[in-house]
Each structure stands twice: as structure tokens, then as C-alpha cells.
Amino acid sequence: MVERGYRIAQGEEDIPVAMGDERGMTRMLLECSLSDKLCVIQEKQYEVIIVPTFLVTIFLILLGVILWLFMREQRTQQQHPGPREKCQKTAPRWPERKLLKELPCQFVSGSAFRESPGQGKTDIAPVPPSRDLSWEAAGCGGNVALPLKETSVENFLGSTTPALAKLEVPREQLSEVLEQICNGSCGPIFRASMNTGDPSKPKSVILKALKEPAGLHEVQDFLGRVQFHQYLGKHKNLVQLEGCCTEKLPLYMVLEDVAHGDLLSFLWTCRRDVMTMNDLPYDLTEKQVYHIGEQVLLALFGNLKHSAEMCDSFACFGSDMPLLEFLQDKHLFHGDVAARNILIQSDLTAKLCGLGLAYEVYTRGAISSQTIPLKWLAPERLLLRPAGIKADVYSIMKSCWHWHEAGRPSPRELRLCLEAAVRTADDKAVLQVPELVVPELYAAVAGIRVESLFYNYSIL
Ligand SMILES: Nc1ncnc2c1ncn2[C@@H]1O[C@H](COP(=O)(O)OP(=O)(O)OP(=O)(O)O)[C@@H](O)[C@H]1O
């Protein structure tokens, strides 16, 4: 309230004592007698205080609402770590491959682990992944709603199942980290050297580490993933689990090393002017490109047993069960078949990795928050319809992008298509795009934000 006093000449204005005027102002005659020529008037202007008070109140309410929404969002993000970020490459894979000698020991032996707040005691063994479980996993450790009593991670790891103990690889065997490949959905992924007992024959393996610091849920989820791999078992076109280091932190999943790494990085390297290196051919001809396509198809669908005329279904493959059928047999589908999840072996045959989505579907029975680049999704997946095996077909571009499921080629047709292409393709000219890719231009053409492009385009 603003008050001001002033003097006014008697007779100049007819001033009521202590009354409000139309401007929300109250005037009070303070000192005045009939003989006075001048009177002292006190004037109180209410609007000067009411309007700002009103505005400040609204501002405070809005601020409170915004803060509340922000905190709620933060809490939700802690429970659901958001859309899964696919492997973020941390270093160029080829040709600038080099040994990162400084990484190994610090990573293989030390632990910067901190417990999540509120973790107490109880012995609970990790629960083997099962379709009946009431827990959820979105990304690594996301939204795992387990009936856990409070327990410390050390206790938890100390009570791992015998099944996991069987897979345990002594840490001393992991002698040297050769390079960090990328940051995977659970943590960094390394290429490391493993002692085989024969010093002249060290073996290269892939280590998937759980990022640190990690809470109990992340640890439990990571163990669930290891067990999921174990449950999948062996298939020649599936990346194989060699073991794990899970008796203490940091945790590792040990996988076979597939020599050429993922198809996407491989193809990007081939784009550049890189010739054969370490016996890996990067100067691909058109024929080799089709050959790789055929290998990918073989990896997913297996060998055709019967002649093309007789066979047009998944049952018509050879004695090795095709990978997708193998997964389907276990009530799984991969759901994320894309070049970044196809690993290329030295003989250019293919294997599948990136089983995070399959794990999620297996444990939750549905896909939750994980995001996959739209370009790789079948229309029925875009429409959130139940995904079937045809949604896993790796593209022969347009024909596989037919909107209607029935319009897409069958495995046999794809195979015939690729076989024909291999027969007729140019086997001389090396396919290379010598120009440098300008990320801004690329992003504009691809219709994506340039920030979402990693410098080696691994998101594509
Ligand atoms: N066995 C392997 N051999 C060679 N490279 C591999 C292997 N496994 C993974 N990689 C590399 O790491 C990248 C990420 O692998 P992957 O998608 O399996 O990890 P992730 O982020 O943990 O995914 P997910 O949660 O789906 O398992 C691959 O694109 C590939 O470059």
C-alpha cells in the first residue's frame, strides 16, 4: 500500500474524509480545521499494491508448477532412463585403430562403484530371465520393478546363481583392452585380449561392461542380460557369449569377437579410400556388396534346402535352423535388425548382435520406451501392431519397404534376387565415394537433426 500525504487548499476541492475514489484510492483528511487554508490529506493507492501482488502470486504459482513438472520429469527419467541410445561410437574404428593401453587395468580391476541410496541388506539371488517375471527393463537397468527387498550390491553379487558361476571368466585372463569400440546401452564396449593358457595364442574378445556408478537395478538387469544370452544358446549366426565377470564390480559380459565389427561401420569405412588393412578388404566391388547382402539373408533365414520352385516358406530351409526361426522358436523376435546390429566375420558371413530389444520383449512381453530409427521399422511396427518375423527382414531396399506386409518379398524371393544380383554384378570396379560426407548436408537430405548424427553416422 502506498501512502502519501500532501496538503490541499480548503475550498479548492471538495474532499470527503476517508473515502475511496474510482481509482482504488482512499483519501484521509489528517489534520484540518475550519480556519485552515491548507489541509493535510493522506491518500492510499490500493491498486499499486493489489496488481503487483496478484502478478507476483501468479508468477509464484507458475514457478511452483514448472518446478514440480521438472522434478517429476527428473524422477521419471531416473526410473525410465529414456529412449535407448544406440551404441555411440567413441573412437574411429578403422583405419585409425590403435591400442588404448591406458584403459585396461584401470577398467578391468578398479571400481568406481557407488551404491544407490537406500540400499540395505538381504540375500536375494538374481532372478533368471523368464517370461513370467513381473519386472521391466527399458534400456539397461531402466524401470526394473522387482520385488526386491533392500540389499547391497556386494551381497547381491555374492549370491549369484550357479548358472552364472559356471560362466565366470577369471579377470586375470582378460589381459589387455585393445580399444573401446563404443558406448553401448549398458556401458562401454571394449575389444580386449584374453589369455587362453597358451601365451602365443591370446584370443580377442568383446567386453560389454556395465557403466559405473551402477545401482542395484542396473546390476540386476545386467545379470539378466547375461542370463538371457545364456538362455539363447548357440547359433552360428548369433554372437556367442564366452562368459562373464560378475562376482564383483565392474561387471563384464564376454562375447566372441566378430572380426570386421558391425556392417554399418564396415560400409562407412569402405566408402572411404581405404584399401585392405590387416587382411580386411575395404575395397568392395559391387559383387561383394551383393555377396554380403546374401550372407546377411543367409544368416537370418538359413540355406534354401529345396529348389526355389518347390519352396516358398520358412520351413524350406536346410538342416541348420535359420536364426530368425531359432529366435521365434523361443518366442522371440529380434526387432532391431539393422546394419549396426549385423556383425561381419572375416569370411564375410554375418552374425547378429544387439539383442537388447529381444531381451526387453522377453522380460516384459512388450516393447516399452526403446527407440529405433524409424527408417528401420516395418510399417506394422510403426503402427504399434504386434510384430512378426517379417518385420525382421533386412531390406533389399524398396521391395522390402512395401507398406503392406504381404507385398514384401519372401525369403526365397530375396534370395533369388540377391543370387541374380551376385551373378550379374560388376566384380572389377571398386565401389567408393571419395568425397567427404558433410554432416550438415547429409542430415538435411536424411531429414534428421545434425546433432543426432554421430560423426561416423552410427545412428543410421
Ligand atoms: N561380438 C562383437 N564383435 C565385434 N563387435 C561387436 C560385437 N558386439 C558388439 N560389437 C560392436 O558394438 C556395437 C554395439 O553392440 P550391441 O548393439 O550388441 O550393444 P548394446 O548397445 O549393448 O545393444 P543391446 O542392448 O541391443 O545388446 C555393435 O554395433 C558393434 O560395433
The ligand as a Gaussian input file, in Angstrom:
#p B3LYP/6-31G(d) Opt

LIG

0 1
 N       30.818000     -59.616000     -30.737000
 C       31.132000     -58.462000     -31.305000
 N       32.171000     -58.381000     -32.174000
 C       32.515000     -57.190000     -32.734000
 N       31.868000     -56.044000     -32.498000
 C       30.832000     -56.066000     -31.645000
 C       30.406000     -57.270000     -31.011000
 N       29.355000     -56.997000     -30.223000
 C       29.119000     -55.687000     -30.350000
 N       30.006000     -55.121000     -31.206000
 C       30.071000     -53.710000     -31.573000
 O       29.383000     -52.975000     -30.588000
 C       28.235000     -52.334000     -31.163000
 C       27.086000     -52.385000     -30.197000
 O       26.734000     -53.723000     -29.958000
 P       25.325000     -54.095000     -29.363000
 O       24.261000     -53.443000     -30.201000
 O       25.259000     -55.562000     -29.193000
 O       25.440000     -53.375000     -27.954000
 P       24.357000     -52.764000     -26.994000
 O       24.368000     -51.286000     -27.123000
 O       24.696000     -53.337000     -25.657000
 O       22.978000     -53.272000     -27.551000
 P       21.875000     -54.200000     -26.930000
 O       21.377000     -53.551000     -25.681000
 O       20.864000     -54.224000     -28.032000
 O       22.526000     -55.535000     -26.680000
 C       27.982000     -53.071000     -32.467000
 O       27.337000     -52.212000     -33.396000
 C       29.375000     -53.444000     -32.885000
 O       30.007000     -52.329000     -33.500000

